[in-house]
Amino acid sequence: MNIIEYKKYFDKVYGCWLGKSVAGTVGAPFEGRKELFEYEYDPRSIEQMLPNDDLDIQVIWLEVLEKKGIYFTAGDLAEAFYKKYPFSPGEYAYFKKNFIRGIMPPISGLFNNTYYFNGMGCPIRSEIWACVAAGNAELAAELAKLDGILDHGPNSVEGEVFLAVLEALAFFESDIQTLVYKSLSYLDSSGDMHKLLEDVIRWCGEYDDYKKIRALILQHWGHADCTNLYQNMGISLMALILGDGNFIKTTMLALNCGYDTDCTCATVGSILGIINGADKLFSQGFTDTGYVLDALVERRSSTLYDLAEDTCFAGLTMAKYRNRDLVIVNPPTYTELPHEKEEELEFAIDYCGAPAMKPGETRIMSLIVINNTKSAYSGELLCDMPAGWSAEFDGKCEVGPYCSGTVSLTITANPDNGEFHERNIIKFSMEFNGKQISYSFGITGAAVWKVYGPFWRNHSDIPLIPYWEKYDKYFENIDALREYHLNTFADIDYEYVDEFDFEKIEEAPWNTCSLIPVNAALYEDCFKLSDIIEYKGSCTVYMIRELISDSDKTAVINIGHSAPFRLWVNGELISRSDECGWWTAENKHTGEVKLHKGINKIVLKAAKVGQNDTFSIFFNDGLFSNHHYDYSSVVGN
């Protein structure tokens, strides 16, 4: 049993938000810089607070607690995140794209999120769960998981769990080393997050030079993405261990290591804020700076004091109904948050694969029905399918008390009226306690491309000669001859077909198999040419997609590439690159791309250069359909 005076509890929650805001503002201007620094703290850096998603989203979570109650679900968080946070960097964009297509937690953080699933976007949201579950590591971990799965994979979720547990325990423990070791026990001991943190603990025991430890972190765990989880979690832990509990020293250690500095600084600031409390931070010259909110929520004020008090009211309600190992002594009069846990049926879907299907594909999925009541349930399951789709299943559903049952679904995806939609919502319903309850989930219609290729050029051109004449005389040396024999050249600038009239692509006089199209259905935005075209060698392909928009609109398109490409939309070249490099989800950004109502033709000319053949095209705005190609020989996934 943990017992804490309300005054002390409030002081620590207040210290958490004060430390988060102050240290986050110190780090915010340097966010994304990858250099090593040696700055000394200057009070001018916190004269004006800066908005930070690290705090913004947690204010949204507080509103969810206030409106939905202490038994909120991951679905409640997902809906609030989609509606209340107006920006979409990195993994947030992929979550929102999944959400609007009906793909919900725990899949929404994994599907299509190839580049950002190990991002820092959820570890930075851990404090709210620690504050409302003070002293209760298990509850803090449970709440953090509901949050992290929205937009991240397991390693980032473990990062959030680690911080939430550490911060919850920090209400009753002040030694950093003790907190770290206790929190490690809540992670998978064989997982990457556990290994990273153990490495950092060991290096901090061997060296007291932050530059050397940073170098080791980057050497073993570094990533090109400034928001990647591993290096930033490592930097935060190093700063906490070497900072000796000193707020300014710890914050500046995090800042001087660079990368995602608003996150690393804010994280260590909030931890020390909990340990020390607001009163101690005030004694060091800090003041209630207030906070600047970009989230679309309204609070009673922008003071950290009021935010802390509202958080404490949530914590008091949680302590009374869910965190019963915590006793908060002498609390003020407050209004309890909703705390009734309804006994009802819950649903979940097991896609038995990706939450996406190709035209004509049939998949067996599992609808899971969870009975949270003390009585057995028997009812008739009804289904509402998108036009052209079908589902076969046994409509009789029987589930024992406090048990779960599985309904096998055989779902077939058929194009509807010549179109194959990106968003396909399937709705199940049944009668329960005299009312109709329903559950919906989405299946993404795969993006369908018609692919022509491979096209290539030889490394040397030989003139037309009699076939009995030896051609080796046309090569300068053995290297040139062997390169001709052993390799091909992906020339992105060579017009293998008429690039002003792709309607005639199959009439092009090119002397390869390239004019036999492959119909490729891609579940995710990211793909490799080698998964579509089996040709082993450098080459170029043309990929054509007919995309249907429901209205005239202006789109923003992010393009990822590891090799040269050209991209046309409705005959206009909108983006290009001649570079080979590291694929990211947004190597190129295009704005103000005009799409018209009806069919829009998207043409990607992409090169495969050696092993570099990864591409992605992400439309930030709207949902689309594909024109109905002949799907008789669809490949890809």
C-alpha positions as CSV (number, residue, x, y, z in Angstrom):
1,M,0.0,0.0,0.0
2,N,1.4,3.4,-1.0
3,I,0.2,6.3,1.1
4,I,0.8,9.9,0.0
5,E,-0.5,13.3,1.2
6,Y,-2.5,15.1,-1.5
7,K,-0.3,18.1,-1.1
8,K,2.8,16.0,-1.9
9,Y,1.0,14.2,-4.7
10,F,-0.1,17.5,-6.3
11,D,3.5,18.9,-5.9
12,K,4.9,16.0,-7.8
13,V,2.3,16.2,-10.6
14,Y,2.8,19.9,-10.8
15,G,6.5,19.3,-11.0
16,C,6.0,16.8,-13.8
17,W,4.2,19.3,-16.0
18,L,6.5,22.1,-15.0
19,G,9.6,20.1,-15.8
20,K,8.1,18.8,-19.0
21,S,7.3,22.3,-20.2
22,V,10.5,24.0,-19.2
23,A,13.0,21.3,-20.4
24,G,10.9,20.7,-23.5
25,T,11.2,24.4,-24.4
26,V,14.9,24.3,-23.8
27,G,15.2,21.5,-26.4
28,A,12.6,22.5,-28.9
29,P,14.6,24.9,-31.1
30,F,17.3,22.2,-31.6
31,E,14.9,19.4,-32.5
32,G,16.4,17.3,-35.3
33,R,20.0,18.6,-35.1
34,K,22.4,15.7,-35.1
35,E,25.6,17.5,-34.0
36,L,27.3,17.3,-30.7
37,F,27.1,20.5,-28.6
38,E,28.7,22.0,-25.5
39,Y,26.1,24.6,-24.5
40,E,25.7,26.0,-21.0
41,Y,22.2,26.8,-19.7
42,D,20.9,30.3,-20.4
43,P,17.6,31.4,-18.8
44,R,16.7,33.3,-21.9
45,S,15.8,30.0,-23.5
46,I,12.7,29.7,-21.5
47,E,11.4,33.2,-21.6
48,Q,8.6,32.1,-23.8
49,M,7.1,28.6,-23.8
50,L,6.9,26.8,-27.1
51,P,4.1,24.3,-28.2
52,N,5.2,20.7,-28.0
53,D,3.3,17.6,-29.1
54,D,4.9,15.9,-26.1
55,L,2.5,17.8,-23.9
56,D,-0.3,18.6,-26.4
57,I,-1.4,15.0,-26.9
58,Q,-1.3,14.3,-23.2
59,V,-3.8,17.1,-22.7
60,I,-6.0,15.4,-25.2
61,W,-5.6,12.1,-23.2
62,L,-6.7,14.0,-20.0
63,E,-9.8,15.2,-21.8
64,V,-10.5,11.5,-22.8
65,L,-10.3,10.6,-19.1
66,E,-12.6,13.4,-18.2
67,K,-15.2,12.6,-20.9
68,K,-14.9,8.8,-21.3
69,G,-13.9,7.9,-17.8
70,I,-11.1,5.9,-16.2
71,Y,-12.1,2.8,-18.1
72,F,-11.4,4.3,-21.5
73,T,-10.4,2.2,-24.5
74,A,-7.7,2.4,-27.1
75,G,-10.5,3.2,-29.5
76,D,-11.4,6.2,-27.4
77,L,-7.8,7.5,-27.6
78,A,-7.7,6.8,-31.3
79,E,-10.9,8.8,-32.0
80,A,-9.6,11.8,-29.9
81,F,-6.2,11.7,-31.5
82,Y,-7.7,11.8,-35.0
83,K,-10.1,14.6,-34.2
84,K,-8.2,16.7,-31.7
85,Y,-4.6,16.8,-32.9
86,P,-4.4,18.9,-36.1
87,F,-0.8,18.0,-37.3
88,S,0.4,14.8,-38.9
89,P,4.2,14.4,-38.8
90,G,5.7,10.9,-39.3
91,E,3.8,8.1,-37.6
92,Y,0.9,10.4,-36.7
93,A,0.1,10.6,-40.5
94,Y,0.1,6.9,-40.9
95,F,-2.1,6.4,-37.8
96,K,-4.6,8.9,-39.2
97,K,-4.6,7.2,-42.6
98,N,-5.3,3.9,-41.0
99,F,-8.0,5.3,-38.7
100,I,-10.0,6.9,-41.5
101,R,-9.9,3.5,-43.3
102,G,-11.3,1.7,-40.2
103,I,-8.0,0.1,-39.2
104,M,-7.9,0.4,-35.4
105,P,-5.5,-0.4,-32.5
106,P,-3.6,-2.6,-32.1
107,I,-3.0,-2.8,-35.9
108,S,-3.1,1.0,-36.6
109,G,0.4,1.5,-35.4
110,L,1.9,-1.3,-37.4
111,F,0.2,-1.5,-40.8
112,N,1.8,0.6,-43.5
113,N,4.0,2.4,-40.9
114,T,7.3,1.0,-42.3
115,Y,9.6,3.9,-41.4
116,Y,8.2,5.3,-38.1
117,F,7.0,2.3,-36.1
118,N,10.1,2.6,-33.9
119,G,9.6,6.4,-33.4
120,M,9.6,8.5,-30.3
121,G,6.0,9.6,-30.8
122,C,4.6,7.5,-28.0
123,P,7.3,7.3,-25.3
124,I,6.9,11.1,-25.1
125,R,3.3,10.6,-24.0
126,S,4.0,8.6,-20.9
127,E,3.6,11.1,-18.0
128,I,-0.2,11.3,-17.9
129,W,-0.4,7.6,-17.2
130,A,2.2,7.8,-14.5
131,C,0.5,10.7,-12.8
132,V,-3.0,9.0,-12.7
133,A,-1.5,5.7,-11.7
134,A,1.1,7.0,-9.2
135,G,3.0,4.2,-7.5
136,N,1.2,1.5,-9.6
137,A,3.7,0.2,-12.2
138,E,1.3,-2.4,-13.5
139,L,-1.5,0.0,-14.1
140,A,0.8,2.6,-15.6
141,A,2.1,0.0,-18.0
142,E,-1.4,-1.1,-19.0
143,L,-2.5,2.4,-19.8
144,A,0.7,3.2,-21.7
145,K,0.2,0.2,-23.9
146,L,-3.3,1.4,-24.8
147,D,-1.7,4.6,-25.9
148,G,1.4,3.3,-27.7
149,I,-0.3,0.8,-30.0
150,L,-2.2,3.6,-31.7
151,D,0.7,4.6,-33.9
152,H,3.8,2.5,-33.0
153,G,5.2,-1.0,-33.0
154,P,6.2,-3.1,-30.0
155,N,9.6,-1.5,-29.3
156,S,8.2,2.0,-29.1
157,V,5.4,0.7,-26.9
158,E,8.0,-0.8,-24.6
159,G,9.7,2.6,-24.5
160,E,6.5,4.2,-23.4
161,V,5.9,1.4,-20.8
162,F,9.4,1.8,-19.4
163,L,9.0,5.6,-18.9
164,A,5.5,5.3,-17.6
165,V,6.5,2.7,-15.0
166,L,9.6,4.7,-14.0
167,E,7.6,7.9,-13.6
168,A,4.8,6.1,-11.6
169,L,7.4,4.6,-9.3
170,A,9.2,8.0,-9.0
171,F,6.3,9.2,-6.8
172,F,7.7,7.0,-4.1
173,E,11.3,6.5,-5.1
174,S,14.0,9.1,-5.9
175,D,17.1,7.1,-6.8
176,I,17.5,7.0,-10.5
177,Q,19.5,3.7,-10.6
178,T,16.8,2.0,-8.5
179,L,14.0,3.4,-10.7
180,V,15.8,2.2,-13.8
181,Y,16.3,-1.3,-12.6
182,K,12.8,-1.7,-11.3
183,S,11.4,-0.4,-14.6
184,L,13.5,-2.8,-16.7
185,S,11.7,-5.7,-15.1
186,Y,8.5,-4.7,-17.0
187,L,10.2,-5.1,-20.4
188,D,10.9,-8.2,-22.4
189,S,14.4,-9.2,-21.3
190,S,15.3,-10.5,-24.7
191,G,13.9,-7.5,-26.5
192,D,15.8,-4.6,-28.2
193,M,14.6,-2.0,-25.7
194,H,15.9,-4.0,-22.7
195,K,19.2,-4.5,-24.5
196,L,19.6,-0.8,-25.3
197,L,18.9,0.3,-21.8
198,E,21.3,-2.3,-20.4
199,D,24.0,-1.1,-22.8
200,V,23.5,2.5,-21.7
201,I,23.6,1.5,-18.0
202,R,26.8,-0.4,-18.5
203,W,28.5,2.4,-20.5
204,C,27.5,4.9,-17.9
205,G,29.2,2.7,-15.3
206,E,32.4,2.5,-17.4
207,Y,32.7,6.2,-18.6
208,D,31.6,9.6,-17.2
209,D,32.1,11.4,-20.5
210,Y,28.8,12.0,-22.2
211,K,30.5,12.4,-25.6
212,K,31.9,8.9,-25.4
213,I,28.7,7.3,-24.3
214,R,26.8,9.2,-27.0
215,A,29.3,7.8,-29.6
216,L,28.7,4.3,-28.3
217,I,24.9,4.7,-28.5
218,L,25.1,5.9,-32.1
219,Q,27.6,3.2,-33.0
220,H,25.4,0.4,-31.8
221,W,21.9,1.8,-31.9
222,G,22.0,4.9,-34.1
223,H,19.5,5.6,-36.9
224,A,19.4,8.3,-39.6
225,D,15.9,9.4,-38.5
226,C,16.2,12.1,-35.8
227,T,13.0,10.8,-34.2
228,N,14.0,7.2,-34.0
229,L,13.4,5.6,-30.6
230,Y,16.7,3.9,-29.8
231,Q,19.3,6.7,-29.9
232,N,16.9,9.1,-28.1
233,M,15.9,6.7,-25.4
234,G,19.6,6.0,-24.9
235,I,20.4,9.7,-24.7
236,S,17.6,10.3,-22.2
237,L,18.8,7.5,-19.9
238,M,22.4,8.6,-20.1
239,A,21.4,12.2,-19.2
240,L,19.5,10.9,-16.2
241,I,22.3,8.8,-14.9
242,L,25.1,11.3,-15.5
243,G,22.9,14.3,-14.4
244,D,23.1,13.4,-10.7
245,G,19.6,14.5,-10.1
246,N,20.4,18.1,-11.1
247,F,17.6,19.5,-13.3
248,I,19.7,21.9,-15.4
249,K,22.7,19.6,-15.7
250,T,20.5,16.7,-16.9
251,T,18.5,18.8,-19.3
252,M,21.7,20.2,-20.9
253,L,23.2,16.8,-21.2
254,A,20.2,15.7,-23.2
255,L,20.3,18.9,-25.3
256,N,24.0,18.7,-26.1
257,C,23.7,15.2,-27.5
258,G,21.3,16.5,-30.3
259,Y,18.7,14.6,-32.4
260,D,15.1,14.7,-31.0
261,T,16.0,17.2,-28.3
262,D,12.5,18.5,-27.4
263,C,11.6,14.9,-26.5
264,T,14.8,13.9,-24.7
265,C,14.9,17.2,-22.7
266,A,11.2,17.1,-21.9
267,T,11.3,13.5,-20.8
268,V,14.2,14.0,-18.3
269,G,12.6,17.2,-17.2
270,S,9.4,15.5,-16.3
271,I,11.1,12.7,-14.4
272,L,13.1,15.1,-12.3
273,G,10.0,17.2,-11.9
274,I,8.2,14.2,-10.3
275,I,11.2,13.3,-8.1
276,N,11.8,16.9,-6.9
277,G,8.4,18.4,-7.1
278,A,7.3,21.8,-8.2
279,D,8.3,23.6,-5.0
280,K,11.9,22.6,-5.4
281,L,11.9,23.7,-9.1
282,F,10.5,27.1,-8.0
283,S,13.2,27.4,-5.4
284,Q,15.7,27.1,-8.3
285,G,14.2,30.1,-10.0
286,F,11.6,28.5,-12.3
287,T,8.1,29.9,-12.5
288,D,4.7,28.6,-13.7
289,T,5.5,29.3,-17.3
290,G,2.1,28.1,-18.5
291,Y,1.8,26.1,-21.7
292,V,1.0,26.7,-25.3
293,L,-1.6,24.3,-26.7
294,D,-1.9,23.3,-30.4
295,A,-4.4,20.5,-29.7
296,L,-8.0,21.3,-30.4
297,V,-9.2,21.2,-26.8
298,E,-10.2,23.9,-24.3
299,R,-8.9,23.9,-20.8
300,R,-10.0,26.3,-18.0
301,S,-6.7,28.1,-18.3
302,S,-3.2,27.7,-19.7
303,T,-1.5,27.5,-16.3
304,L,0.4,24.4,-15.4
305,Y,-1.1,24.7,-11.9
306,D,-4.6,24.1,-13.3
307,L,-3.4,21.4,-15.6
308,A,-1.8,19.7,-12.6
309,E,-4.9,20.0,-10.5
310,D,-7.1,18.5,-13.2
311,T,-4.6,15.7,-13.6
312,C,-4.8,15.1,-9.8
313,F,-8.6,14.9,-10.0
314,A,-8.2,12.1,-12.5
315,G,-5.6,10.5,-10.3
316,L,-8.0,10.7,-7.3
317,T,-10.8,9.0,-9.2
318,M,-8.3,6.3,-10.5
319,A,-7.1,5.7,-6.9
320,K,-10.6,5.2,-5.7
321,Y,-11.7,2.7,-8.4
322,R,-8.6,1.3,-10.3
323,N,-5.5,2.1,-8.3
324,R,-6.6,0.8,-4.9
325,D,-3.1,0.2,-3.7
326,L,-2.7,4.0,-3.5
327,V,-4.2,6.1,-0.7
328,I,-4.1,9.8,-1.2
329,V,-4.6,11.5,2.2
330,N,-6.5,14.7,2.8
331,P,-7.7,15.3,-0.8
332,P,-9.7,18.4,-1.7
333,T,-13.3,18.4,-2.7
334,Y,-13.4,17.3,-6.3
335,T,-15.8,15.9,-8.9
336,E,-15.2,12.3,-9.7
337,L,-14.6,11.4,-13.3
338,P,-16.9,8.8,-14.9
339,H,-15.9,5.4,-13.4
340,E,-18.6,2.9,-14.3
341,K,-17.3,-0.1,-16.1
342,E,-20.2,-1.4,-18.2
343,E,-20.8,-5.1,-18.4
344,E,-21.2,-5.7,-22.1
345,L,-20.0,-7.4,-25.1
346,E,-16.7,-6.4,-26.7
347,F,-15.4,-7.2,-30.2
348,A,-12.1,-7.5,-31.9
349,I,-11.0,-8.6,-35.4
350,D,-8.1,-10.9,-36.3
351,Y,-7.3,-10.2,-39.9
352,C,-5.2,-13.3,-40.2
353,G,-2.8,-11.3,-42.2
354,A,-2.6,-7.7,-43.3
355,P,-5.7,-5.6,-42.9
356,A,-5.8,-5.3,-46.7
357,M,-7.1,-7.3,-49.6
358,K,-6.6,-7.5,-53.3
359,P,-9.4,-7.5,-55.9
360,G,-10.9,-11.0,-56.0
361,E,-9.1,-12.2,-52.9
362,T,-10.8,-14.4,-50.4
363,R,-9.5,-14.5,-46.8
364,I,-10.7,-16.3,-43.7
365,M,-10.7,-13.9,-40.7
366,S,-11.8,-14.2,-37.1
367,L,-14.4,-12.0,-35.3
368,I,-13.7,-12.3,-31.6
369,V,-16.7,-11.7,-29.3
370,I,-15.8,-11.1,-25.6
371,N,-18.6,-11.5,-23.0
372,N,-17.8,-9.4,-20.0
373,T,-21.1,-10.3,-18.2
374,K,-22.0,-12.9,-15.7
375,S,-24.5,-14.5,-17.9
376,A,-24.1,-16.6,-21.0
377,Y,-25.0,-14.8,-24.3
378,S,-26.7,-16.2,-27.3
379,G,-27.7,-14.1,-30.3
380,E,-27.9,-13.7,-34.0
381,L,-25.0,-11.9,-35.7
382,L,-25.9,-9.6,-38.6
383,C,-23.5,-8.2,-41.2
384,D,-23.5,-5.2,-43.4
385,M,-20.9,-5.4,-46.2
386,P,-19.6,-2.9,-48.8
387,A,-21.1,-3.1,-52.2
388,G,-19.6,-6.0,-54.2
389,W,-18.0,-7.6,-51.1
390,S,-19.3,-10.8,-49.5
391,A,-19.0,-12.6,-46.1
392,E,-19.9,-16.1,-45.2
393,F,-20.2,-17.0,-41.5
394,D,-22.4,-18.8,-39.0
395,G,-24.8,-16.2,-37.7
396,K,-25.5,-17.9,-34.4
397,C,-23.2,-16.5,-31.7
398,E,-23.0,-18.2,-28.3
399,V,-20.5,-17.1,-25.6
400,G,-20.3,-18.2,-22.0
401,P,-20.1,-15.7,-19.0
402,Y,-16.8,-14.0,-18.8
403,C,-15.6,-15.9,-21.9
404,S,-14.8,-15.1,-25.5
405,G,-15.8,-16.8,-28.7
406,T,-14.7,-16.7,-32.3
407,V,-16.8,-16.4,-35.4
408,S,-15.0,-17.5,-38.6
409,L,-15.5,-15.1,-41.5
410,T,-14.8,-16.0,-45.1
411,I,-14.6,-12.6,-46.8
412,T,-14.3,-12.0,-50.5
413,A,-13.2,-8.6,-52.0
414,N,-14.9,-7.9,-55.3
415,P,-14.5,-4.7,-57.3
416,D,-17.7,-2.6,-57.3
417,N,-18.9,-1.2,-60.6
418,G,-15.4,-1.1,-62.1
419,E,-13.9,0.5,-59.0
420,F,-11.9,-1.0,-56.1
421,H,-12.2,1.2,-53.0
422,E,-9.4,2.1,-50.6
423,R,-11.9,2.3,-47.6
424,N,-14.1,-0.7,-47.0
425,I,-16.0,-0.7,-43.7
426,I,-17.6,-4.0,-42.5
427,K,-20.3,-3.7,-39.8
428,F,-21.5,-6.4,-37.5
429,S,-24.4,-6.0,-35.1
430,M,-26.5,-8.1,-32.7
431,E,-29.1,-7.5,-30.0
432,F,-27.9,-7.3,-26.4
433,N,-30.0,-6.4,-23.4
434,G,-32.8,-5.1,-25.6
435,K,-30.6,-2.8,-27.7
436,Q,-28.7,-3.2,-30.9
437,I,-24.9,-3.1,-30.5
438,S,-22.5,-2.9,-33.4
439,Y,-18.9,-3.2,-34.3
440,S,-17.1,-2.0,-37.4
441,F,-13.7,-2.6,-38.9
442,G,-12.1,-1.6,-42.1
443,I,-10.2,-3.5,-44.8
444,T,-8.0,-1.5,-47.1
445,G,-8.4,-2.1,-50.8
446,A,-4.9,-2.7,-52.2
447,A,-3.5,0.0,-54.6
448,V,-3.6,-1.6,-58.0
449,W,-0.8,-0.7,-60.6
450,K,-0.2,-1.9,-64.1
451,V,3.5,-2.4,-64.3
452,Y,5.6,-2.5,-67.5
453,G,9.2,-3.7,-67.3
454,P,12.0,-4.4,-67.1
455,F,13.5,-1.9,-69.4
456,W,17.3,-1.5,-69.5
457,R,20.2,-0.3,-71.5
458,N,23.5,-2.0,-72.1
459,H,26.6,-0.4,-70.7
460,S,28.0,-0.1,-74.3
461,D,26.2,0.3,-77.6
462,I,27.3,-1.8,-80.5
463,P,26.5,-0.8,-84.1
464,L,24.5,-3.1,-86.3
465,I,27.0,-5.5,-87.8
466,P,26.9,-8.8,-89.7
467,Y,26.1,-11.5,-87.2
468,W,29.2,-13.5,-88.1
469,E,31.5,-10.5,-87.2
470,K,33.1,-10.5,-83.8
471,Y,32.0,-7.5,-81.7
472,D,34.7,-7.4,-79.0
473,K,36.6,-4.8,-81.0
474,Y,34.0,-2.2,-80.0
475,F,35.1,-2.4,-76.4
476,E,38.0,-0.4,-75.0
477,N,39.1,-3.2,-72.5
478,I,38.1,-6.4,-70.8
479,D,36.3,-4.5,-68.0
480,A,34.0,-2.8,-70.5
481,L,33.3,-6.1,-72.3
482,R,32.6,-8.0,-69.0
483,E,30.4,-5.2,-67.8
484,Y,28.4,-5.6,-71.0
485,H,28.3,-9.4,-70.4
486,L,27.4,-9.3,-66.7
487,N,25.3,-6.2,-66.1
488,T,22.6,-3.9,-67.4
489,F,22.1,-0.2,-66.9
490,A,19.0,1.5,-65.4
491,D,19.0,4.8,-67.4
492,I,16.2,6.9,-65.8
493,D,16.5,9.6,-68.5
494,Y,16.1,7.3,-71.5
495,E,12.6,7.4,-72.9
496,Y,11.9,3.7,-73.5
497,V,8.3,4.6,-74.4
498,D,6.5,7.7,-75.5
499,E,6.3,9.6,-72.1
500,F,3.9,12.1,-73.6
501,D,1.3,9.4,-74.4
502,F,1.3,6.5,-72.0
503,E,-1.9,5.3,-73.7
504,K,0.3,3.8,-76.4
505,I,2.8,2.2,-74.1
506,E,2.1,-1.3,-75.3
507,E,3.0,-0.2,-78.9
508,A,6.5,0.9,-77.9
509,P,9.2,-0.8,-80.1
510,W,11.4,-1.9,-77.2
511,N,13.2,-5.1,-77.5
512,T,12.6,-6.6,-74.0
513,C,9.6,-8.4,-72.4
514,S,8.6,-5.0,-70.9
515,L,5.4,-4.7,-73.0
516,I,3.8,-7.5,-71.2
517,P,2.1,-5.8,-68.2
518,V,2.0,-7.2,-64.7
519,N,-1.0,-6.2,-62.5
520,A,0.4,-5.5,-59.0
521,A,-1.8,-5.0,-56.0
522,L,0.1,-3.4,-53.1
523,Y,-1.2,-3.5,-49.6
524,E,1.1,-0.8,-48.3
525,D,2.6,2.4,-49.7
526,C,6.2,1.0,-49.5
527,F,7.2,-1.6,-52.0
528,K,10.3,-3.1,-53.7
529,L,10.5,-3.4,-57.4
530,S,12.1,-6.8,-57.0
531,D,8.8,-8.0,-55.4
532,I,7.0,-7.1,-58.6
533,I,9.5,-7.7,-61.4
534,E,11.6,-10.8,-61.1
535,Y,14.4,-9.6,-63.4
536,K,17.8,-9.9,-61.7
537,G,19.7,-6.8,-62.6
538,S,19.5,-3.0,-62.8
539,C,16.5,-1.8,-64.8
540,T,13.7,0.7,-65.1
541,V,9.9,0.1,-64.9
542,Y,6.8,2.1,-65.6
543,M,4.0,1.8,-63.1
544,I,0.6,3.1,-64.0
545,R,-2.3,3.6,-61.6
546,E,-5.7,5.0,-62.4
547,L,-6.9,6.7,-59.2
548,I,-10.5,7.8,-58.8
549,S,-11.3,10.9,-56.8
550,D,-14.8,11.9,-55.6
551,S,-14.2,15.6,-56.3
552,D,-11.7,18.1,-57.6
553,K,-9.1,18.5,-54.9
554,T,-5.5,19.6,-54.2
555,A,-3.3,16.8,-52.8
556,V,0.0,16.6,-50.9
557,I,2.1,13.7,-51.9
558,N,5.1,12.3,-50.1
559,I,7.5,10.1,-52.1
560,G,10.1,7.8,-50.7
561,H,12.8,6.4,-52.9
562,S,16.2,4.7,-52.8
563,A,16.8,5.0,-56.5
564,P,16.0,7.5,-59.3
565,F,12.4,8.1,-60.3
566,R,10.0,10.3,-62.2
567,L,6.4,10.8,-61.2
568,W,3.6,12.2,-63.4
569,V,0.1,13.1,-62.4
570,N,-2.4,13.5,-65.3
571,G,0.5,14.0,-67.7
572,E,2.3,16.6,-65.5
573,L,5.8,15.7,-64.2
574,I,5.4,16.6,-60.5
575,S,8.5,15.1,-58.9
576,R,11.8,13.6,-59.9
577,S,15.2,12.5,-58.5
578,D,18.4,11.2,-60.0
579,E,19.8,10.1,-56.6
580,C,20.3,6.7,-54.9
581,G,20.2,6.8,-51.2
582,W,18.5,5.7,-48.0
583,W,14.8,5.2,-48.4
584,T,12.6,7.2,-46.0
585,A,8.8,7.7,-46.1
586,E,9.3,11.3,-47.3
587,N,12.4,11.8,-49.3
588,K,10.4,14.2,-51.5
589,H,7.4,16.4,-50.8
590,T,5.0,17.8,-53.3
591,G,2.3,20.3,-52.6
592,E,-0.6,21.7,-54.6
593,V,-1.0,18.6,-56.8
594,K,-4.3,19.0,-58.6
595,L,-6.6,16.0,-58.9
596,H,-9.8,16.2,-60.7
597,K,-13.1,14.5,-60.1
598,G,-13.1,11.0,-61.7
599,I,-10.1,9.1,-63.0
600,N,-6.6,10.5,-62.5
601,K,-3.6,8.8,-64.1
602,I,-0.5,8.3,-61.9
603,V,2.6,7.2,-63.6
604,L,5.8,6.3,-61.8
605,K,9.0,5.6,-63.7
606,A,11.3,3.9,-61.2
607,A,14.8,2.6,-61.5
608,K,16.3,-0.5,-59.8
609,V,20.0,0.3,-59.3
610,G,21.8,-2.7,-57.8
611,Q,19.9,-3.5,-54.6
612,N,18.3,0.0,-54.4
613,D,14.7,-0.5,-55.4
614,T,12.5,0.7,-52.6
615,F,9.7,3.3,-53.3
616,S,6.6,4.7,-51.6
617,I,3.9,7.1,-52.6
618,F,1.7,8.5,-49.8
619,F,-1.3,10.7,-50.5
620,N,-1.9,12.9,-47.4
621,D,-5.3,14.1,-48.4
622,G,-8.5,12.1,-49.0
623,L,-9.5,8.5,-49.9
624,F,-9.4,7.1,-53.4
625,S,-10.5,4.2,-55.5
626,N,-8.7,2.3,-58.2
627,H,-10.0,1.9,-61.7
628,H,-11.0,-1.7,-62.4
629,Y,-8.2,-3.3,-64.3
630,D,-8.2,-7.0,-65.4
631,Y,-7.2,-8.6,-62.1
632,S,-6.8,-12.1,-63.4
633,S,-3.0,-12.1,-62.7
634,V,-2.4,-9.8,-59.8
635,V,0.9,-10.1,-57.9
636,G,2.4,-8.3,-54.9
637,N,1.2,-7.8,-51.4
